[in-house]
Every structure is written in C-alpha cells, then in structure tokens.
Amino acid sequence: MSNASSIDPAEVARFSAIADEWWDPNGKFAPLHRFNPVRLDFIRAQALTRFGRDGAARTPFKGLKLLDIGCGGGLLSEPMTRLGFAVTGVDASERNVAVAAAHAKGLGLTIDYRCATTEAVLAETPAAFDVVLNMEVVEHVADPGQYLRDCARLVAPGGLMILATLNRTLKAFALAKVGAEYLLRWLPPKTHDWSKFVTPSEVRAYLAGAPVAVQGPFGVTFSPLSGRWRLSSDADVNYLMVATRDAA
C-alpha cells in the first residue's frame, strides 16, 4: 500500500464549506437526496443476494459490518444502520463527520463516525468489512488507482464493494458538468472536475491486481418526466459497479 494520501485537500474544503446543508432536501445536496432511492435499492438488492438474507426481515443485515467511505452527512449510513448493518462512516472532513454524528444522535442511531482517510482505516482494520460503500468518491480523490486498491483490501472474504461514480464521456461533460452545475444549477459550480471522472474500463484496470472480481457497469439515468433516477443500460453518465471477494 502507498503511504501517500488519496485525499485532495481542495475537494475536502469544497464539501466542508457546505456541510451544514447535508440534510436539507432542497439545498445544495438536493441531487443526492433525489439519487438516494435508486442507490439504496441497488445496495440492498446486491447485499441480499450476496449474503443470502431474507428481504422481508426488518433488519436483514444484522451481524454484518459496513463501511461507508466519504459518508458526508450520513445519507447512506443512516438507512444502512436501520437495515441492521453495524455501520462505520468515514470522511476526511471534520465538519461532515460532526453533522453526520449530530443527526444520527438526534434520531437515536448508533453509527461509528470517524474523521479519517481510507489509508488510516486500512492500516487499522484490513479486510474487516462485509460491505464497503464507495459512492461518488473516486472522482474526488488524488490517486484513484491506489485509492480503489486500498478500498478493495478493506473488503472481508465473502464480501463486496459497491462503487458509484461518473463516466468520463462527452455526454457526462454536457449533462453532469455543464448541465447540472451551470444550466440547471443542481450542483454548485466546480463541484466536479470532468478530467477526474473515471471510466468503467479504468475501474477494472485499477482493480486488476486486487483480490476482487468486478461486475458492471450498471447505468443510472434520470427521467425528466418522472423526476426520478432509475437503473438502465446507459452508463454514459452515472454508473455503478460491484466488486466481490471470494470467501476464505
């Protein structure tokens, strides 16, 4: 593992500056609130299949450990906790972690939030998590290859990592960068750097030497008519990938 940090200080500062808006569904993180249902459904379905759990159970994932990397304000950590996972949420921004911890405490949820890097978690607890969530993070790190390999090493034998990110295509530049940030104003300007978007083939190449098998991409598209996101065959802009580790 590299000793260099994957953290991009400018990216951390950008998200720290708007940390107080994480739980405002009409604020700067409104797109994530709209995106959350399709992400949650995908994570739940993948985990049910992987671990053979009963989807009708109230807490189907009780006894399993989940790591939410770049947890932000806890938009995924909280519902994952309600599904029974023992959740650890890590973020490089102290303000994000403070907001997440305060929100969870107000709801009586027990979540292990930490201001930490992926490298620090790996140094303490390698191969410790049944599920690793890597959602909309890789496009913000300094070294995506080393970052993804470190993340893969956090997955326990028999577990899986779920990745969500943006594809580096002209379509993504037009819709996710120019459209979302400057025309529709869904996101603050400069939220994303198109040159840092990662293609599915690059994800596969980065993880080629890691102890995981990669599946996907699974496209996610937005319907202006319904105002909802859905899984699709179109991975030109947003997509998900799954990396599974064989049982020991």
N, C-alpha and C positions, 0 to 999 in steps of 0.2 A: 504494500500500500504506500502511496506517495505521502510524504509529510506535508506537502503543500495543501493549503485550504482551498476548497471548492468555492468558498464564499466570495461573491463580488460585492465589496463594500457599498458601491453606488446603488446596487439593487436593494440591499438591505435598508439603506437610508430612504430610498424612494417609498418602500412599503411601510416603514416605520412612521413616516410623516403622515400617513392616512390611517394609522392603526385603529383610531377611535371609531372608524366607520364600518368595521368588520360586520357588525350585526344590524346595520341599517339596510333593509332590503331595497331601499330607494336611493342609497348613497353610492359611493364610488365602487363598492363591491357588488352592486346590483347584478352585473352579469354572472358572477359566481353563484349568487342566490338562484338565478334562473337556470344555471347549468347544473346545480346540485342534484336535482331529482334523477337525471339520467346517470350521473356519476354514482349515486348511491345504489340505484338499481343494478348497475353493472357490477359494482364491488360485491354486493350481496349475492348476486347470481353466481359469480365466479367462486366466491368462498363456499357457498352451499355445495356446489359441485365438487370442488377440490377436497373438502373435508367431510363430505357425505352427511351433512347436517340436515335436520328437519326444518324446512322453511315455515312450517306452521307454528313452530315453537316461538314463545315470546322473546327469549334470548338464545337464539340458535347457536351462537358462537361462544357460549360460556366455556371458560377454560383455555381459550386461545389468546395469544398476545398479538397486538397490532401496533405497528409504528407508523405514525403519520408525520412524514418529513415535510418541512415547510408548512406547518399546521396553521399558520396565520392566526386568525381569531377563534379557530376551532370548529369551522363549519362542517368538517367531516368527522373530527374527533368525537363530537358530542353524539351524533346519531350512531356511530360505531360503538360507543360505550353503551348506548341503550340496547343495542343488539347483543350485548353480552361480552364483547371483547374487553380485555384488560388493555387499555389504550395508553401509549406513551406518545405525546405530541412534542416535537422538537421544532424550533425555529431559531434563526440567527438573530432575530430582532427581539430585544428585551421588551419593547412596547407591545409587540404582537403577543408574546407569551403572557404578559400582565393582563391584557384584555381578555385573552382566552381563559386564563385561570379565574379571573373575577366572574366571567359569565358562567362558567361551569359551577363555581361555588354557589352562585345565586340560584342555580337550579338543583343543587344537591347532588351533582355528578362528581364522581371521583376519577380524575384524569391526571396522569403524571406528566405535567407540562415542564419542559426544560428549555432554557435558552442555551442551545448547543449546536454544534456542527455535526454533519454526518460522520466525519472522521472521528470526532470525540466519542460518539455513540459506538462506533465500530471498535474503537480501542478498548471500550469497557465491556461491551456485550456482543461479540461477533456471533452470527448465526443464531440469534436469540428470538426472532420474531416470526410467528406463523404467517402473518401478512404484513407486507411493507407497502404503504401507500406513497406514491411518488407522483403527486398530482400538480401539474402546472408549475414545476420547479426547475426542471433541467434546462429550460430556455433562459433561466436567470443566473446560472452558475458560471464560474470562470473556466472550469475544465470539465466539460460534460462527459467525456470518456472516463476519466478517473472517478468522477462522481458516481456514474452509473455502476461501475465495477464495485465501488465501495458499498453502494446500496444493495447490490446483489449478494454481497458477502454478509449482509445483515439478515438474510432470509434463512430461517431454520430448515433443516432437512424435512421435505414433505410440504413445505410452504410455498408461498407465491408473492410476487411483487406486481403491483398494478401501476402502470405509468400512463399519464395523460399529458399531452403536450401539443405543440403547434408545428405543422409541417412547413418546411422552407420551400414554398412554391409561390409563383406569381399570384395565384388565386388567394393564397393566405396573406400576401402583402396587400392585395387590394381590399380584402374583406376584414382581416383581423388587425391589420395595422392602419391603413388609411381610412377604411370604412368605420371600424369600431372606435378608433381614437379621435379622428378629425371630422368625420361626416356625421355619424350617429351620436358621437360623444358618449358611447357606452363606457369607455375607459378614459382615464386621464391621459393626455398626450405624453408620449415617451414611456408608457407602461412597458412596451415591448420593443426589442431591437430585432428586426426581421433577420438580420445576419446571424443571430444566435438561435433561430428556430432550428429544430433537429428533424431530419427526415427519418422515416421508418428504417431505411437501409442503414443509416448511420447508427441507430439504436442497436440493430442486430450486430453491426461490426464492433461497436464498443463492448458489447456483452459476449462476443465470440469466445473469449477465454474465461468467462465467468462460469460458475457451477450452476447455470440455469438454462432452460430451454425456452425460447422466445416464441410467442404466438401473436398474430395480428399483422397489420394494424386493423383496428375496428374503428370505422369512421363515425364521427358525431357531427350532425348538421342541425342548423337552426331553421325552423319553419316560420316565416313571417306571418303566415295566415293564422297558425295556432298560437304563435308566440312561445313555442316550446322547442327544446332540444330533443333529438332522438338518435338512436343508433342507426347507421346507414352504411352502405358500401363506399361512400365518398369520404376518403381520408385525406383529401387535398388541403384541408384547413386544420380542423381539430381531429385528433385521433387518440385511441387508447391502445396499449399493448400489455400483454401479460407474460411474465417470466416465472416459470415454475422450477422448483428444485426437487430433485429426486429424494425420496426418503432414504435415510441412512441404512 
